[in-house]
Amino acid sequence: MNTEKIANDNKIFETLTGSHAYGMNTPESDVDYRGIFVAPKENVITGLFPIEQWQDPNADRVLFELRKYIKLLSDMNPNILELVWVDEKFIQYDSPTYQILRGMRDELLSSKVKHTFSGYAHSQLRRIRGAVVYDNKTIDILYHAFQTGDIDDLWIRSNFKGMTKEKLIQTHLKIHKYDA
């Protein structure tokens, strides 16, 4: 069974998602695609060859089988809900079946959505807090205070998440174009 062929031949929808769809992409951002397909009846009726999704091994592209998509949608999964609310300009492929689903999007929402979105928001905040970026002025001030002995490595590590004496020196030298 060629899942890739089944997913692509029976696709009812595919869209650009992620940072590119929200205008938050950077040059390093990957390009994300998500979509929906309907498995052939022999896969659905017999249950012998269930297909839930297909993920492209060479790209950030996932196609969900309609039954799995509906299950995740009923769970109010934010990444799945996005697919019926995506801006039409990002849709790469759609069909009458997808348009019916999209037309029902308001009725598909439940009160559960507030819990799943707040959980998603909290997880994103935790991720952001772990990726602290310091500006050049902060680095210069810390470097000067370290060089003069006003602060030490323990103070730096205790007060600036992810920063160490070595990282501070390397970053300072990099900012000022010295070889680290």
PyMOL commands that set and color helices and strands:
alter all, ss='L'
color gray80, all
select helices_A, chain A and resi 3-9+18-20+41-45+66-74+78-85+88-90+96-103+105-108+113-129+136-147+153-159+165-175
alter helices_A, ss='H'
color red, helices_A
select strands_A, chain A and resi 11-17+32-37+53-55+60-65+91-93
alter strands_A, ss='S'
color yellow, strands_A
deselect
rebuild
show_as cartoon
